[in-house]
Amino acid sequence: MLMTPGPTAVPAPVRDAMSRELINPDVDPEFHRIYDRLTDRLATVYGVDRDDAAAGPARDVVVPGGEGILGLEAAIASLVEPGTEVLCLSNGLYGDGFADFVESYGGEATLVSAEYDDSLPLAELESVLADADREFEVATMVHCETPTGTLNDLGPALDLLEEADGEVLTVVDAVSSLGGVSVPTDRIDVCLGASQKCFSAPPGLTTAAISERAWAAMDERDPHSLYTNFLPWRDTSEGFPYTHLTTEVVALDAALGLWLDEGLDAVRQRHRTAAARCRERGAELGLEPFPDPERSSPTVTAFEVPGRAEEVQTRLREDHDVLLATGLAEMADDVLRVGHMGHNARVERVDEAMDALADVL
């Protein structure tokens, strides 16, 4: 039983959709209809109106072929050129990683960071923004830091950025929250998601909701890549930049159909209920969440098991056929992560995983 925080278990209707006869995405009009329906469904998930400017800043939704990390790199590749000043706000591994992408494309990254078990460093952010010598063009942050199970409240950081300089373009990694948690997409210029997390489709697709002013900034750049570049996806009416991942597109479309049939409020409540159950069962086993429950995401729970994560993971897999995830990087053997997102955000699946964990412990 796959209970990792992505890739998640893929439900039967999505697997059935993947087994249908292959469509040629380059020449078959049917594929364009499926892709257009997919982006319309994603607009609903993102909570953006693609046509009504009165509803807020216009945003378009694109779905390039490539795992979620493609979106993070493409956002930087499309907005950053040598000398671009970028503020990277971070309290986790992926927040730190944005700075690496910025530097790899010649940008000047200013990393404003906190410890991985802490909240976003707002006081430090305010201080950096007050520096009259800095002219940031882009700011990056992460909504859900999957390696630690942390859900960041982005509102205060977005407030500070708007108060300091409303022209700073915001890029947010919402890969592990989009679809299971409310995301303030209306305040974000490039909001990134992926197929294999809360949507419970296979890995292989990046999703992005992009504002008009972000598109305008991309138009002024000279990207050195086709693949890590959002611009070719802005208008796909005449074709795609490269042969699209047909089966993954069909799968994500089917997964979003299930998501929309269930309804936004019901899906989010199901994630909250599953998360509460997971932490309740963990407390019974004497396990502490990382970070504290107030900042833990409804999509993933990280339990502290110092020096034991890899052993426990192995025992769960070998003795119970249940797969959980360990931590990453320096925390690889100190954190055990339960992914209750997408199809797995169900109390009965959480209970089965936690029963196995109780036996192993």
N, C-alpha and C positions, 0 to 999 in steps of 0.2 A: 504494500500500500504506500503510494507516494504522497508523503505529507511534508514535502519541502516547500520553502517559500519561493517557488519558481525554479524550474518548470513545475507546474501543478498537474494533478490528474486531469485528463481530458475526458469529459462525459461521452456516453455512447452516441448521442445524436451528432456530436461534432465529428467523432470518428467515422460515422456513417457518411457524413457529407464528404469527408476526405476520400472515401472509397469510390466516389462517382467517377465516371469517365473524364479523363483529363481534357481541359479546355485550353486552346492555344491563346495566350493573352495578347499576342501581337496581331492576330488577324480575326479573331472571333468577337463580334459585337456583344455577345452574351457576357464575356468577361468584363467588358467596360460597364455593363449594367450592374454586374455584381459588385465591382469596385465602387461605383457611384453609390450604390445602396449601403455598402460598408462604411464609406465616409460619412454618409448621412446619419447612420446609426451611431457612429463615433461622435459626431457633433452633439447628439443627444446625451451621450455618456459624459462628454466634456462639459455639457451645459452651455454651449455656445449656439448662437443663431447665425448661420452662415449668410443669411440674406437681409435680415432686418437691422439696419444700422442704428435705428432708434433703440434697439434692445441692448446696445453697448458696442464697444469697439469691435469692428468686423474681424472675424478670424476664419481661416480656412483650415481644413483638416487633411493631412496627407498620410499615406501609408507606404513608405519605402520598404523594399525587401532587404532585410537584415535584422539580426537580433538586437535587443534593446540598446546595447552599448553603441550601436551604429548611430542611434538618435543623439546620444550625448556628444559623440565626436562630431557628427554632422552639424549640430547646433553651433559648436565652436568653429568648425571649418567654414561655415556659412557666414558667420558674423565677425570673425577675428582675422586680422591681418597683422603683419609685423608692426609693432608699436602700439596696437590697440590695448588700452588699459582695461583690465577686467578685475572686478572684485569677486572673490570666491568665498562665500560664507559657508562654514562647514563645522559639523560636529560628528563626522563619520568618514568612513573609507571612501565613499563615492563623492562626498563633498570635496575631500582632498583631491580626488582624482580629476576633478574639473580643472584644477590648477595645472596638472600635468598636460592635459589636452591643450590648454591655452598656450603654454610654453612651447609645445611641439609645433604650434602654428605661428610662432613668432610673437605672440602677444605678451604683454607684461602683466603677470598675475600677482595680485595682492591677496594672500590667503589670510582671512580673518577666521580663526578657528578656536574651538573649545574642545575639552576632553570628550571622548566618545560617550560617556555616561552623563553628560551635561546638556543643557539646552543651548540653543543658538546664542552666540555671544553678542547680544544687542548693544551693550555699552561700548564694546570695542568697535562694533559697526558704526555707531553714532560718531565715535571719535574719528574714525578714518574718513567718514563722509564730511566731517567738518574741516578737513584739511583743504584749504583753498588751492593748494598746488596740485591736487589730484583731479583729473577729469576722466572719470570712469564712463565708458560707453556701454559696458555690459556687466551684469551681475548674475552670478550663478548660485543655486542652492538646491537642496534635496528635500523633498517632502517626507518620504519614508526611507530611512537608512536601514535597508534590509539586513546587513550584517549584525546590527544590534537591536533590531526591532523597534527603533525609535521613530515616532511620528512627530515631526516638527510643526509647530504653529507658525505658519509663514506670515500671518497678518501683520504682526509688529515690525518684522523686517521689511515687508513691502511698504508699510507706512513710512518708515524712515527713508527708504529710497525715494519715495514719491515726494516727501517733504524736502529732502536735500536737493534732488534734481530729477524732476519728472521725466527727463529724457533718457535715463538709463534703461537699456533693454534688459528684461529679466528672463533668465533661462532656468527652468525648474525640472528636475528629474522627479517625475511622479510615477515612475515605472511600477513600483510596488504598492501604490495606493490607488491609482486611477481605476475606477470600477468598483472598489470596495469602500472607499472613503470619499467624502466631499473634498474637492480640490478647487481653490479659488482661481479657476482658469481665466475669469474675466479680468484679473489683475496681472496676468502673466503673458509675456510676449511669445515665448516658445515653451509650451508645456508638453513634456515627453512621456510616452507610455510604451508598452510592449505587449505582445500577444500572449506570452506564457505565464503571466501573473494572475491578476484578478479575473481575467476573461476566460481562463482555462482553455486556451487554444495552444497548439504546439509552438515552441520557440521558432522565430524566423522573421517576425515583422516588427518594425518600429512604427509607433503612431506619434503624430505631432499636431498640435493646434497652434497655428502661427498667426500673429497679429499683422495688420497691414503695415504698421511702422517697422516691424521686423523684416517683412518682405522688402520694404523700401531700402533698409540698411543692407540687405543681402544683394540687392541690385547694384549697390555702389562698390561691392567687393569684387575681387577677381579670384574666385576659388580655383585651386590647383588640382581639384579632384572632381570627377563625375559622381563617384559612388558616395563620398562623404559630402554631399551637397544637396540642400533641400530645393534649390531653385528649379531644377528640371522637373520637379514634382508639382510645381504650382499649377500647371495646366496640362492635364493628361488627355484632353479631348482628342488630340491627334495621335496619341500613342504614349507609351511609357519610355523612360530613359534607357531601360534595359529590360530584358525578358523578366516579367514579374514572377513571383513565387506562387504559381496558380493554386496549388493545393492548400498552402497556408492562408491565402486570401479567402478561399471558400470556407476553410475551417473557422477563421476568425469571424466571418460573416455569420456563420451558423451559431457560433458561441454568443455573439452579440444578440442574435435573435432570441436565444434563451434568456439572456440577461434582460432584454427589454420586455419580454413576455412576463417575467417575474415582477419587474418594476423597480425603479430606483430606490424607493424607500424600503421596500422589502429586502432587496439585496444588501443594502447597508446595515439594516437591522440584523440580518442573518450573520454578517461579519462581526458585529458587536457581541451578539449572543455567543457565537463560537469562541471568540477571544476570551470572554468572561469565563466560559466553562473551562477553557484550557488553563487559565491562571488559577481558577479555583482548584482544579485537580492538581496543579503544580504545587500550590500552597499545602495541600494535604500530604504531599511527598516531601515537604521541607525545601522546595526549590524557590529561589528568589528570582524574579524577573530582572532583566537588564534592558533598559534602565528601570526606574520606578514605574508602577502601573499608570500613573497620571500621564506619562509621555510614551507609553507603549502603544504600538499600532494595532488597530483591529484586524490587521491582515497577517501578522506574524508575532510570535512570542519567542523571545530569546531568554533561556534559563541559564543561570550561572552554575556551571559544574567544573570548577577549576581543576585542570589537569586530567579530566575524565571524558571529555566530549567524544573523542575519537573511539575510545574503548566502548562507551555506551552506544554510540552509533553502530559500531560493528555488531555488538550483541543484539541490538534491535533488528538489524537486517538479517543476521544469521538465524536467530532463534524465533523471530516473530514475523519475518517478511514485511517489516515496517521500516520505511526509510525516512529519517529526519536529517537535518543539515547541521553541520558543526558551524563554528564561527569562521571568520576569514582572517588572513594575515596573522598578526600577533595574537589574536584571540582564537585561533583555530582550535585549540584544545581546551578552551575555557568556557565556551558557550555552546549550548545545544538549542537549535531553533526548530520550532514547530510551525509549519506553514498552514494556517487556517484561512486561506484566501481562495476566491473563486469557488469552484465545485467543492473544495475541501472545507469551506466555511459552513460546516454542518456539525451539530452537537454529536451525532452518532459516530461520525468519523473521528472527531476529536477524542471521544471516549475510547474508541478502539485503539488509537495511538497511545493515549495516556495509560490505558490498561497494560499495554505492552511495556511502556516505560516503567510503570510501577513494578512489574515483575522483574525487569532487568535490574533496577535499583535495589 
